Amino acid sequence: MKDKALTLLVEHKFAELRTLLTSLNAADLATLLSEFPESLLPVVFRILPKELASETFVEMDAESKEHLIKAFSDLELQTVLEQLFIDDTVDIIEEMPASLVKRILINTDKEKRAVINEVLNYPKNSAGSVMTTEYVNLRKDMTVKDAFTRIRRIGVNKETIYTCYVTDESKILLGIVTAKALMLASPDDLIENIMETNIISSNTHDSAKDVVKLIEKYDFLAIPVTDNEHRLVGIITFDDAMDIIKEQTDDEFMKMAAVAPLEDSYLKTPVLTHAKKRILWLLFLMVSATFTGIIITKYENGLSALLISFIPMLMSTGGNGGSQSSAIIIRCLATGEVKLRDFWHVMFKELKIGLIAGVTLAVANAARLWILNAVYYHVPGGLGKEMIVVGISLIGTVVIAKLLGCMLPMLAKKINLDPALFASPIITTLVDTISVFLYFNIAVSVF
């Protein structure tokens, strides 16, 4: 497809190219164009129908959008912007440098510009900052026939028509009515008789994360966003929620790997930026690991090489155990499955899990040492003491790791920090230090 499209473009067979490209949906077309030389993108956009061009523009990465905006004439930019929904325009503005933001706003009509500025004034990651103001509103005294007439007249420029919102003259939200309810009702039925008044909505200053949870919980296609006076100011649609989830998931994965979130894609982020995002955490974790080294240095002369050889296994087991618990608890906190009030319940649950896992690993390790002694170590009298030391250490390490893995994310949530900050790397470093200290003290006591 790419080679054929490029060939048609180079040979100036624009009619055939237009037919080929219009056979694709916007998302696939954006993927295809991402493989084109940037210098050819403006030519392609001039060939596309304006509606498809705008939809494709939304799906493209920030770098390609920036290049196109610079290449567009004012008239071309206006044509693209006219087709965009408010929330898509806001997203683009937030991605662009200040010089291009000014040009975008200049080429946006006055009414739309006012709405954009209003949305941009809401706090970052709030419901107001991610909503769209393009929805279908109806009056309660309308008939179903009147409602369909209004939907046909204004629906083409709205983000969704599957859920309509019933408001009064002051835009106070009174109810909602779905397309299904309209289609199944009689043309003469009044909207107030078929609308739902048990409305679940969000406030403009609610966290976008919380709004996503509502959409997920109630299987909404869209959720209304109101101000403090319960006036309808916008909606958040399912596709917006998916974008929020993706962004949150990307950030969580980065933080759990001790990497500051990237503002651009991996390949398009400069090497120096990648390094800056990682070095601070690596320095912190390296310095934190100093305590583990000090403990090993203090005790190593008093222990056999055999006991020293078990340290890596003990540390990795503890780190893995802590990572398991933290990953599960962070997810449960994010989905709302676990609340802060469940702290002690979670603690006791992880304590039991840690004991079961630790005892199981201790027994398995004892069997492993017995086999290794028979075929490799050949220590006279066996490795009974070693089995005891390593076994007790394993149980203690796994229990501590499980407790830290659940406690730290919940404590972070309690003090309004991101639980993902206390994920694998930090927990692993803490568990390493504690497990080595525990191991050496048990070994000194037994031997």
PALO-82914 format. One line per 4 residues: number of its first residue (from 0); their letters; for each residue y, x, z of N, C-alpha, C. Coordinates in steps of 0.1 Angstrom, whole numbers. Atoms other than C-alpha are relative to their C-alpha. Layout:
N
NUM	A	Y/X/Z/Y/X/Z/Y/X/Z ~ ... $
//
This chain:
447
0	MKDK	-12/8/0/0/0/0/13/9/0 ~ -12/-9/-1/25/28/10/2/7/-14 ~ -2/-7/13/18/48/-22/5/-9/-11 ~ -3/9/10/20/18/-44/15/-4/1 $
4	ALTL	-14/4/-3/53/7/-28/10/11/-4 ~ -8/-11/3/68/41/-31/1/3/-15 ~ 0/-2/14/58/44/-67/9/-10/-7 ~ -8/11/6/74/10/-76/15/3/3 $
8	LVEH	-13/-3/-4/105/21/-57/6/12/-9 ~ -4/-12/8/108/55/-75/2/-4/-15 ~ -1/4/14/102/38/-109/10/-12/-2 ~ -10/10/1/129/12/-101/-6/-14/-4 $
12	KFAE	7/13/3/104/-17/-105/3/-9/12 ~ -4/7/-12/123/-37/-79/-6/-14/1 ~ 6/13/0/110/-71/-89/-14/0/6 ~ 14/-2/-5/74/-60/-84/-1/4/14 $
16	LRTL	0/-5/-14/83/-42/-52/3/-12/9 ~ -4/11/-8/100/-73/-38/-12/-10/2 ~ 11/9/-1/69/-94/-46/-11/6/9 ~ 10/-7/-9/46/-68/-29/4/-1/15 $
20	LTSL	-5/-1/-14/68/-65/2/1/-14/7 ~ -2/13/-6/74/-102/7/-14/-7/3 ~ 13/5/-4/36/-107/9/-4/4/14 ~ 3/-5/-14/37/-89/43/8/-8/10 $
24	NAAD	-9/6/-11/49/-104/76/9/12/5 ~ -10/-9/-4/78/-87/93/-6/12/8 ~ 6/-11/-8/57/-67/118/-7/10/-8 ~ 7/-9/9/34/-52/91/10/7/-9 $
28	LATL	-10/-7/9/64/-45/69/7/11/7 ~ -7/-11/-8/81/-26/97/-9/12/2 ~ 9/-11/-1/50/-5/102/-1/8/-13 ~ 1/-6/13/48/2/65/13/9/-3 $
32	LSEF	-13/-7/2/85/12/63/2/12/9 ~ -2/-11/-10/82/35/93/-6/13/-7 ~ 6/-12/7/62/58/69/8/4/-12 ~ -9/-4/11/90/58/43/10/10/4 $
36	PESL	-11/-9/-3/116/85/40/12/-8/4 ~ -12/8/-5/147/73/59/10/-3/-11 ~ -10/2/11/169/78/28/-3/-11/-9 ~ 3/11/9/150/51/10/0/-14/7 $
40	LPVV	1/13/-7/151/24/37/12/-9/-4 ~ -11/10/4/186/10/28/-3/-6/-14 ~ 3/6/13/174/5/-8/-10/-11/1 ~ 10/10/-3/143/-14/4/6/-12/6 $
44	FRIL	-6/12/-7/164/-36/26/9/-8/-9 ~ -8/7/10/187/-45/-3/-9/-8/-9 ~ 9/7/9/156/-57/-22/-6/-12/7 ~ 7/11/-8/142/-79/6/9/-13/1 $
48	PKEL	-8/13/-3/152/-116/11/6/2/14 ~ -8/-3/-12/178/-116/39/-7/-4/13 ~ 7/5/-12/157/-136/64/-11/10/3 ~ 11/-10/-3/127/-112/60/6/13/4 $
52	ASET	-6/-13/-3/150/-82/61/5/0/15 ~ -5/0/-13/165/-93/94/-12/0/10 ~ 12/0/-8/130/-101/109/-6/14/1 ~ 5/-13/1/118/-67/98/8/10/8 $
56	FVEM	-10/-8/-7/149/-50/112/-3/0/15 ~ 3/2/-14/141/-64/146/-13/8/5 ~ 12/-7/-3/106/-49/145/0/15/-1 ~ 0/-15/2/116/-14/136/4/8/12 $
60	DAES	-3/-8/-11/120/15/160/15/3/0 ~ -15/-2/-2/155/24/174/6/10/-10 ~ -5/-10/9/158/55/152/3/-5/-14 ~ -1/6/13/152/36/120/12/-10/-1 $
64	KEHL	-11/10/-1/176/8/131/14/8/-1 ~ -12/-8/0/203/34/138/4/5/-14 ~ -3/-5/13/199/50/104/4/-11/-10 ~ -4/11/9/201/16/86/14/-5/3 $
68	IKAF	-14/5/-3/232/5/105/10/10/-6 ~ -9/-10/5/249/37/95/1/-1/-15 ~ 1/0/15/238/32/58/6/-14/-5 ~ -4/13/4/247/-5/57/16/-1/-2 $
72	SDLE	-14/4/1/281/-17/44/3/-11/10 ~ -4/10/-10/300/-41/67/-6/-14/-4 ~ 5/12/5/289/-70/45/-16/-1/2 ~ 14/0/-2/252/-60/46/-4/-1/15 $
76	LQTV	2/1/-15/254/-55/84/2/-14/5 ~ -2/14/-4/269/-89/88/-11/-10/-4 ~ 11/9/5/242/-105/67/-13/1/9 ~ 11/-2/-9/215/-89/89/2/-7/13 $
80	LEQL	-3/5/-14/232/-98/122/1/-15/0 ~ 0/15/1/237/-134/111/-13/-6/2 ~ 13/5/-1/200/-139/110/-7/3/13 ~ 7/-4/-12/192/-124/144/3/-10/11 $
84	FIDD	-2/8/-12/187/-143/176/8/8/10 ~ -8/-7/-9/210/-134/205/-7/11/8 ~ 7/-10/-8/184/-117/226/-4/13/-9 ~ 4/-11/9/173/-95/196/13/9/-2 $
88	TVDI	-13/-8/2/210/-85/190/3/8/12 ~ -3/-7/-13/214/-76/227/-9/12/1 ~ 9/-11/0/183/-55/225/4/12/-9 ~ -5/-11/9/196/-36/195/12/7/5 $
92	IEEM	-12/-6/-5/230/-31/211/-4/10/11 ~ 4/-9/-11/213/-16/242/-7/13/-4 ~ 7/-12/5/194/9/220/10/9/-7 ~ -9/-8/8/224/21/200/11/8/7 $
96	PASL	-11/-7/-6/250/47/207/13/-8/0 ~ -12/8/-1/285/35/216/8/-2/-13 ~ -7/1/13/300/42/182/-6/-11/-9 ~ 6/10/8/275/19/165/1/-14/7 $
100	VKRI	-1/13/-7/277/-8/192/14/-6/-3 ~ -13/5/4/314/-11/184/0/-6/-14 ~ 1/5/14/306/-15/147/-8/-13/0 ~ 8/12/-1/279/-41/155/8/-12/5 $
104	LINT	-8/11/-6/303/-62/176/11/-4/-9 ~ -11/3/10/331/-60/150/-6/-9/-11 ~ 6/8/11/307/-74/124/-8/-12/4 ~ 6/12/-5/294/-102/146/11/-11/2 $
108	DKEK	-10/10/-1/312/-135/145/5/-2/14 ~ -7/1/-13/336/-143/174/-8/-8/10 ~ 7/8/-10/315/-170/190/-13/7/5 ~ 12/-7/-3/283/-150/189/3/12/9 $
112	RAVI	-4/-12/-7/301/-119/202/3/-4/15 ~ -3/4/-14/313/-138/233/-13/-3/8 ~ 12/2/-7/278/-149/241/-7/13/3 ~ 6/-13/-2/265/-114/236/6/8/12 $
116	NEVL	-7/-6/-11/291/-100/260/-4/-6/13 ~ 4/7/-12/281/-126/285/-13/4/5 ~ 13/-5/-4/245/-116/284/0/14/4 ~ 0/-14/-4/253/-79/286/6/2/14 $
120	NYPK	-6/-1/-13/272/-86/318/-10/-3/11 ~ 10/3/-11/241/-97/337/-7/13/4 ~ 7/-12/-5/223/-71/358/-12/4/-9 ~ 11/-5/8/198/-49/340/-13/-5/6 $
124	NSAG	14/5/-4/162/-63/341/1/-13/8 ~ -1/13/-6/175/-97/353/-4/-10/-11 ~ 3/10/10/165/-130/337/12/-2/-10 ~ -11/1/9/200/-133/323/2/10/-11 $
128	SVMT	-1/-11/9/198/-100/306/-10/0/-11 ~ 11/0/10/167/-108/286/-1/-14/-6 ~ 1/13/6/173/-145/278/6/-1/-13 ~ -7/4/12/183/-161/246/7/-13/2 $
132	TEYV	-8/12/-2/210/-188/244/-3/-10/-11 ~ 3/9/12/195/-204/213/-12/-9/3 ~ 11/9/-3/175/-234/224/5/-14/-5 ~ -3/14/4/174/-271/215/3/-8/12 $
136	NLRK	-2/9/-12/191/-294/240/2/-14/-5 ~ -1/14/4/189/-332/239/7/-7/12 ~ -5/8/-10/205/-360/258/-10/-11/4 ~ 10/9/-5/185/-384/280/1/-14/-7 $
140	DMTV	-1/13/6/199/-415/262/-3/0/-15 ~ 5/-1/14/187/-403/228/-13/-8/-1 ~ 13/5/4/158/-421/211/-8/12/-6 ~ 8/-10/6/129/-400/198/4/2/-14 $
144	KDAF	-4/-1/14/141/-407/163/13/9/0 ~ -13/-8/-1/176/-393/173/-4/15/3 ~ 4/-13/-4/159/-363/188/-5/8/-12 ~ 5/-6/12/140/-355/156/11/4/-10 $
148	TRIR	-12/-2/9/172/-358/136/7/12/5 ~ -7/-12/-5/189/-333/159/-8/13/-2 ~ 9/-12/2/159/-309/158/0/5/-14 ~ 0/-4/14/159/-309/120/13/6/-3 $
152	RIGV	-13/-5/4/196/-303/119/3/14/6 ~ -4/-12/-6/199/-274/144/-12/9/3 ~ 11/-8/-4/163/-262/149/-3/12/-7 ~ 3/-12/8/162/-237/121/7/12/6 $
156	NKET	-7/-11/-6/186/-215/140/-3/2/15 ~ 4/-2/-14/169/-218/174/-13/8/1 ~ 11/-8/-2/143/-195/188/-13/-8/1 ~ 12/8/-1/118/-222/196/4/-15/0 $
160	IYTC	-2/15/0/116/-260/190/-12/-7/7 ~ 12/6/-6/83/-265/208/3/-6/14 ~ -5/6/-13/101/-272/241/15/-2/-1 ~ -14/3/0/134/-290/242/5/-3/14 $
164	YVTD	-5/1/-13/157/-292/271/11/-12/1 ~ -9/12/-1/175/-324/283/11/4/10 ~ -12/-3/-8/210/-318/297/10/-11/0 ~ -11/10/0/240/-339/306/13/7/-6 $
168	ESKI	-12/-5/7/276/-333/294/4/13/6 ~ -3/-13/-6/280/-304/319/-11/10/-1 ~ 11/-9/3/248/-287/307/-9/1/12 ~ 9/0/-11/231/-296/340/-14/-3/-5 $
172	LLGI	14/2/5/193/-293/333/-6/-12/7 ~ 6/12/-6/177/-328/338/-15/-1/-2 ~ 14/1/3/143/-324/322/-3/8/-12 ~ 5/-6/13/122/-310/294/-9/-9/-7 $
176	VTAK	9/8/8/103/-326/266/-6/9/-11 ~ 7/-9/10/77/-309/244/-1/-7/-14 ~ 2/5/13/72/-313/207/-12/-10/-1 ~ 12/9/-1/38/-329/215/4/-14/5 $
180	ALML	-4/12/-6/54/-355/237/9/-8/-10 ~ -8/6/10/79/-363/209/-8/-6/-11 ~ 8/4/11/53/-366/182/-9/-12/4 ~ 9/11/-4/31/-389/203/7/-13/5 $
184	ASPD	-8/12/-5/60/-412/214/4/-9/-12 ~ -5/9/10/73/-442/195/15/4/-3 ~ -13/-4/4/105/-435/175/11/-7/8 ~ -10/7/-8/124/-460/197/0/3/15 $
188	DLIE	0/-4/-14/114/-445/230/12/8/4 ~ -11/-8/-5/142/-431/251/-5/13/5 ~ 4/-13/-4/140/-394/259/-2/0/15 ~ 1/0/-14/146/-401/296/-13/-6/5 $
192	NIME	13/6/-4/113/-421/296/-12/9/-2 ~ 11/-9/3/92/-393/282/2/14/5 ~ -2/-14/-4/108/-362/296/-6/3/14 ~ 5/-4/-13/94/-342/325/11/4/9 $
196	TNII	-11/-3/-9/117/-340/355/-4/10/11 ~ 5/-10/-9/95/-317/376/1/14/-6 ~ -3/-12/8/112/-286/362/-2/13/8 ~ 1/-14/-5/102/-250/369/9/9/-8 $
200	SSNT	-10/-8/7/131/-227/360/2/13/8 ~ -4/-13/-7/145/-193/369/16/1/0 ~ -14/-2/-1/180/-182/379/4/12/-8 ~ -5/-11/8/201/-158/358/-2/13/7 $
204	HDSA	1/-13/-8/199/-132/386/-14/3/5 ~ 14/-3/-4/161/-135/392/-5/12/-8 ~ 6/-12/7/141/-104/383/-8/-4/-12 ~ 8/3/12/126/-104/348/-15/0/3 $
208	KDVV	14/-1/-4/93/-94/364/-5/-14/6 ~ 4/12/-7/93/-126/385/-1/-11/-11 ~ 0/10/10/101/-147/354/-13/1/-8 ~ 13/-2/7/71/-132/336/-12/-6/7 $
212	KLIE	11/5/-8/49/-141/365/-1/-16/-1 ~ -1/15/1/61/-178/362/-6/-4/-13 ~ 5/3/13/54/-178/325/-16/1/-1 ~ 15/-2/0/19/-164/331/-7/-10/8 $
216	KYDF	7/10/-9/11/-187/360/-1/-14/-6 ~ 0/14/5/21/-219/342/-3/-1/-15 ~ 3/0/14/12/-209/307/11/-6/-9 ~ -11/5/8/47/-216/294/2/7/-13 $
220	LAIP	-4/-7/12/58/-210/259/15/5/2 ~ -14/-4/-3/94/-207/273/3/-6/14 ~ -5/5/-13/111/-211/306/15/0/0 ~ -15/1/0/147/-223/312/6/9/10 $
224	VTDN	-7/-8/-9/172/-201/328/13/-7/4 ~ -12/7/-4/200/-217/349/9/9/9 ~ -9/-7/-9/230/-206/368/-1/-6/14 ~ 0/5/-14/238/-213/405/3/-15/1 $
228	EHRL	-3/15/0/250/-248/396/-11/-8/-8 ~ 11/6/7/217/-255/378/4/-4/-14 ~ -4/2/14/235/-255/344/-9/9/-9 ~ 9/-8/9/212/-244/316/8/10/-9 $
232	VGII	-7/-11/7/224/-211/301/-8/7/-10 ~ 9/-7/10/194/-199/282/-15/-2/3 ~ 15/1/-2/156/-196/279/-6/14/-2 ~ 8/-12/3/131/-168/280/-13/-5/-6 $
236	TFDD	12/4/7/103/-172/255/-12/9/2 ~ 12/-7/-3/67/-161/256/0/14/-7 ~ 0/-13/6/73/-133/231/10/10/7 ~ -9/-8/-8/102/-120/252/-8/5/13 $
240	AMDI	8/-4/-11/78/-120/282/-10/11/-3 ~ 9/-11/5/53/-99/262/7/13/-1 ~ -8/-12/1/80/-74/255/3/6/14 ~ -3/-5/-14/89/-72/292/-12/6/6 $
244	IKEQ	13/-5/-6/52/-67/302/-3/13/-6 ~ 3/-13/7/48/-39/276/9/11/6 ~ -9/-10/-6/79/-21/289/-3/3/14 ~ 4/-3/-14/68/-25/325/-12/8/1 $
248	TDDE	13/-7/0/33/-13/317/2/14/-4 ~ -3/-13/4/46/17/299/6/8/11 ~ -7/-7/-11/69/26/328/-10/3/12 ~ 9/-2/-11/41/21/354/-10/11/-3 $
252	FMKM	9/-10/3/17/43/335/7/14/1 ~ -8/-13/-1/44/71/333/1/4/14 ~ -3/-3/-14/52/68/370/-13/4/7 ~ 13/-3/-7/15/68/380/-5/14/-4 $
256	AAVA	4/-14/5/11/101/360/10/10/4 ~ -11/-8/-4/42/115/377/8/5/-11 ~ -9/-3/11/63/114/346/11/-10/0 ~ -11/9/1/97/99/344/-1/-8/-14 $
260	PLED	1/8/12/97/70/318/8/5/-11 ~ -7/-5/12/107/79/282/8/-11/-5 ~ -9/10/6/135/61/265/-3/-2/-15 ~ 4/2/14/120/66/230/-15/3/-1 $
264	SYLK	14/-2/1/85/70/216/-3/15/2 ~ 5/-13/-3/64/100/224/4/11/-11 ~ -2/-10/11/66/117/190/15/2/-3 ~ -14/-2/3/104/111/186/8/5/12 $
268	TPVL	-7/-6/-12/113/124/221/-1/15/-1 ~ 0/-15/1/123/161/219/-8/7/11 ~ 9/-8/-9/101/187/235/8/3/13 ~ -8/-3/-12/129/197/259/1/-12/9 $
272	THAK	-1/12/-8/133/161/271/-13/-3/7 ~ 13/2/-7/96/158/277/-2/9/12 ~ 1/-10/-10/97/190/297/8/-4/12 ~ -8/4/-11/126/178/318/-5/-12/8 $
276	KRIL	6/12/-6/108/145/325/-11/4/9 ~ 12/-3/-8/78/163/339/2/11/10 ~ -1/-12/-8/90/196/355/3/-4/15 ~ -4/3/-14/107/180/386/-12/-5/8 $
280	WLLF	12/5/-7/75/161/395/-10/12/2 ~ 10/-11/-1/53/192/388/5/10/11 ~ -5/-8/-10/76/213/410/-3/-6/14 ~ 2/7/-12/74/188/438/-15/0/5 $
284	LMVS	15/0/-3/36/185/436/-5/14/3 ~ 4/-14/-2/33/223/434/3/5/14 ~ -4/-4/-13/53/229/465/-8/-8/11 ~ 8/8/-10/34/201/483/-14/6/2 $
288	ATFT	14/-6/-1/1/218/475/0/13/8 ~ -1/-12/-8/14/249/494/-7/-1/13 ~ 6/2/-13/2/234/526/-15/1/-1 ~ 14/-1/1/-33/231/513/-4/15/-1 $
292	GIII	2/-14/1/-32/268/504/1/7/13 ~ -2/-7/-13/-20/278/538/-12/-3/9 ~ 12/4/-8/-49/259/555/-12/8/-5 ~ 12/-7/5/-75/275/532/1/15/4 $
296	TKYE	-2/-14/-4/-60/310/539/-3/2/15 ~ 2/-1/-14/-61/304/576/-14/0/4 ~ 14/2/-4/-97/294/578/-11/8/-8 ~ 10/-5/9/-114/311/549/-8/12/5 $
300	NGLS	7/-11/-5/-123/343/568/-11/-3/10 ~ 10/4/-10/-143/324/594/-11/-8/-6 ~ 10/9/6/-164/304/569/-8/8/-11 ~ 8/-7/10/-192/314/546/5/-4/-14 $
304	ALLI	-4/3/14/-187/315/508/-6/-14/-4 ~ 7/13/3/-212/285/506/9/-12/4 ~ -9/11/-5/-189/263/527/13/-1/-8 ~ -13/0/8/-158/274/507/-3/-6/-13 $
308	SFIP	3/6/13/-176/264/475/0/-15/-1 ~ 1/14/0/-177/228/486/14/-6/-1 ~ -14/5/-1/-138/225/488/4/-8/-13 ~ -4/7/12/-132/216/451/-6/-14/-1 $
312	MLMS	7/13/0/-158/188/453/6/-10/10 ~ -6/9/-10/-143/174/485/14/-5/-4 ~ -13/3/4/-108/175/471/0/-10/-11 ~ 0/8/12/-116/159/438/-5/-14/4 $
316	TGGN	6/13/-5/-137/131/456/11/-8/7 ~ -11/7/-7/-108/123/479/11/-4/-9 ~ -10/4/9/-83/123/451/-4/-12/-9 ~ 5/11/8/-104/100/430/-1/-13/8 $
320	GGSQ	1/12/-9/-110/77/459/14/-6/2 ~ -13/5/-2/-73/74/466/6/-6/-13 ~ -5/5/13/-65/69/429/-5/-14/-3 ~ 6/13/2/-89/40/427/7/-11/8 $
324	SSAI	-7/10/-9/-73/22/457/14/-3/-5 ~ -14/2/4/-37/28/446/1/-7/-13 ~ 0/7/13/-44/16/410/-2/-15/2 ~ 3/14/-2/-59/-16/423/11/-7/8 $
328	IIRC	-11/6/-8/-32/-23/449/13/-1/-8 ~ -13/1/8/-3/-15/425/-1/-11/-10 ~ 2/11/10/-18/-39/400/1/-14/8 ~ 0/12/-8/-23/-66/427/14/-3/5 $
332	LATG	-14/2/-4/13/-61/439/8/-5/-12 ~ -8/3/12/26/-64/403/-3/-15/-4 ~ 3/13/4/7/-96/397/2/-11/10 ~ -2/10/-11/14/-112/430/-12/-4/7 $
336	EVKL	13/3/-6/-22/-113/440/0/4/15 ~ -1/-6/-14/-14/-92/471/15/-1/4 ~ -14/0/-5/17/-98/492/1/10/12 ~ -2/-9/-11/33/-76/519/-6/-5/13 $
340	RDFW	6/6/-12/20/-100/545/-15/3/1 ~ 14/-3/0/-15/-90/535/-3/14/4 ~ 2/-15/-3/-10/-54/547/-12/3/8 ~ 11/-3/-9/-35/-54/576/-13/-5/-6 $
344	HVMF	12/5/7/-60/-75/556/-5/10/-10 ~ 4/-11/10/-59/-49/528/-4/12/7 ~ 4/-13/-8/-61/-20/553/-14/-1/4 ~ 13/1/-5/-92/-33/569/-11/-1/-11 $
348	KELK	9/2/11/-108/-42/536/-3/14/-6 ~ 2/-14/6/-102/-6/522/-7/9/10 ~ 7/-8/-10/-114/8/555/-15/-2/-1 ~ 14/4/2/-147/-10/550/-6/6/-12 $
352	IGLI	4/-5/13/-149/0/514/-2/15/1 ~ 1/-14/-1/-142/36/523/-12/5/8 ~ 12/-4/-8/-169/37/550/-13/-1/-8 ~ 12/2/8/-195/23/526/-1/11/-10 $
356	AGVT	0/-10/11/-185/46/498/-2/14/6 ~ 1/-13/-6/-182/76/521/-14/3/5 ~ 13/-2/-5/-216/71/538/-10/2/-12 ~ 8/-1/12/-232/66/503/1/14/-6 $
360	LAVA	-2/-13/6/-217/98/490/-6/11/9 ~ 6/-10/-10/-227/117/522/-15/1/-1 ~ 14/0/2/-263/107/518/-4/6/-13 ~ 3/-5/13/-263/115/481/2/15/0 $
364	NAAR	-3/-14/0/-247/149/488/-11/8/8 ~ 10/-7/-8/-273/157/515/-13/2/-9 ~ 12/-1/9/-301/150/489/3/11/-10 ~ -4/-10/10/-282/172/464/-2/14/6 $
368	LWIL	1/-13/-7/-280/201/489/-14/4/3 ~ 15/-3/-3/-317/198/498/-6/5/-13 ~ 6/-4/13/-326/200/461/5/14/-4 ~ -6/-13/3/-302/229/455/-5/12/8 $
372	NAVY	5/-10/-8/-315/248/484/-15/4/-4 ~ 14/-2/4/-351/244/472/-1/8/-13 ~ 1/-6/14/-343/256/436/10/11/-2 ~ -10/-10/3/-313/279/440/4/8/12 $
376	YHVP	-5/-8/-11/-299/288/474/-10/7/8 ~ 12/-5/-8/-332/294/493/5/6/13 ~ -5/-3/-14/-314/295/527/-11/-2/10 ~ 11/3/-10/-340/300/555/4/-10/10 $
380	GGLG	-3/11/-9/-342/270/577/8/-12/-6 ~ -6/11/7/-324/248/552/15/0/2 ~ -14/1/0/-288/236/549/4/-12/9 ~ -3/12/-9/-288/211/578/14/0/5 $
384	KEMI	-13/0/-5/-255/222/593/10/-3/-11 ~ -9/2/11/-238/223/559/0/-15/-4 ~ 1/14/3/-251/188/552/8/-9/9 ~ -7/8/-10/-236/175/584/15/2/-2 $
388	VVGI	-14/-2/2/-202/192/578/5/-7/-12 ~ -5/6/13/-199/181/542/-1/-15/1 ~ 1/14/-1/-212/147/550/11/-7/8 ~ -11/6/-8/-188/139/578/13/2/-7 $
392	SLIG	-12/-2/7/-160/154/558/2/-9/-11 ~ -1/10/11/-168/132/528/3/-13/5 ~ -3/13/-6/-168/101/550/14/-1/4 ~ -14/0/-5/-135/110/566/10/1/-11 $
396	TVVI	-9/-2/12/-119/121/533/1/-13/-8 ~ 0/12/8/-129/90/514/7/-12/8 ~ -7/10/-7/-118/67/542/15/2/1 ~ -15/-3/-1/-84/84/546/6/-2/-14 $
400	AKLL	-5/2/13/-80/84/508/2/-15/-4 ~ -1/14/2/-87/47/506/12/-6/7 ~ -11/6/-8/-63/39/534/14/4/-6 ~ -13/-5/6/-35/61/519/3/-7/-14 $
404	GCML	-1/6/13/-42/46/485/5/-15/0 ~ -5/13/-1/-35/11/497/13/-1/8 ~ -11/0/-9/-9/19/524/13/4/-7 ~ -12/-5/6/16/39/504/7/-9/-10 $
408	PMLA	-7/10/10/22/15/475/6/-12/8 ~ -6/12/-7/27/-14/500/12/4/8 ~ -12/-4/-8/51/6/522/11/3/-10 ~ -11/-2/10/70/16/490/6/-13/-3 $
412	KKIN	-4/14/3/72/-21/482/9/-5/11 ~ -8/5/-12/85/-28/517/14/5/0 ~ -13/-6/-1/114/-4/514/7/0/-14 ~ -6/2/13/122/-16/478/-1/12/-9 $
416	LDPA	3/-11/10/108/15/460/-11/-5/-9 ~ 11/3/9/85/13/430/-13/5/5 ~ 13/-4/-5/49/13/442/-7/11/-8 ~ 6/-10/10/39/33/411/4/14/4 $
420	LFAS	-4/-14/-3/58/63/425/-10/6/10 ~ 10/-5/-10/31/66/452/-14/-2/-6 ~ 13/2/6/3/66/428/-8/14/0 ~ 10/-11/0/-23/93/418/5/13/4 $
424	PIIT	-4/-14/-4/-4/126/420/4/2/14 ~ -5/-2/-14/13/121/454/-12/-3/9 ~ 12/3/-9/-18/105/470/-10/11/-1 ~ 9/-11/2/-40/132/455/4/12/8 $
428	TLVD	-5/-12/-7/-18/160/469/-1/-2/15 ~ 1/3/-14/-17/143/504/-15/1/4 ~ 15/0/-4/-55/138/504/-6/14/-1 ~ 5/-14/1/-61/174/493/3/7/13 $
432	TISV	-4/-7/-12/-42/187/523/-8/-5/12 ~ 6/6/-12/-57/163/548/-15/3/0 ~ 15/-2/1/-93/167/535/-4/14/3 ~ 3/-14/-3/-92/205/536/2/3/15 $
436	FLYF	-2/-2/-14/-77/204/571/-12/-6/8 ~ 11/6/-7/-104/180/583/-13/7/-2 ~ 13/-7/3/-132/199/566/-1/13/8 ~ 1/-12/-7/-123/232/581/-2/-1/15 $
440	NIAV	1/3/-15/-119/218/616/-14/-4/4 ~ 14/4/-3/-153/201/614/-9/12/-2 ~ 9/-12/2/-169/233/600/1/10/12 ~ -2/-9/-11/-154/254/628/-7/-6/12 $
444	SVF	6/6/-12/-167/229/654/-15/1/-1 ~ 14/0/1/-202/229/640/-6/14/0 ~ 5/-14/1/-206/266/632/6/9/11 $
//
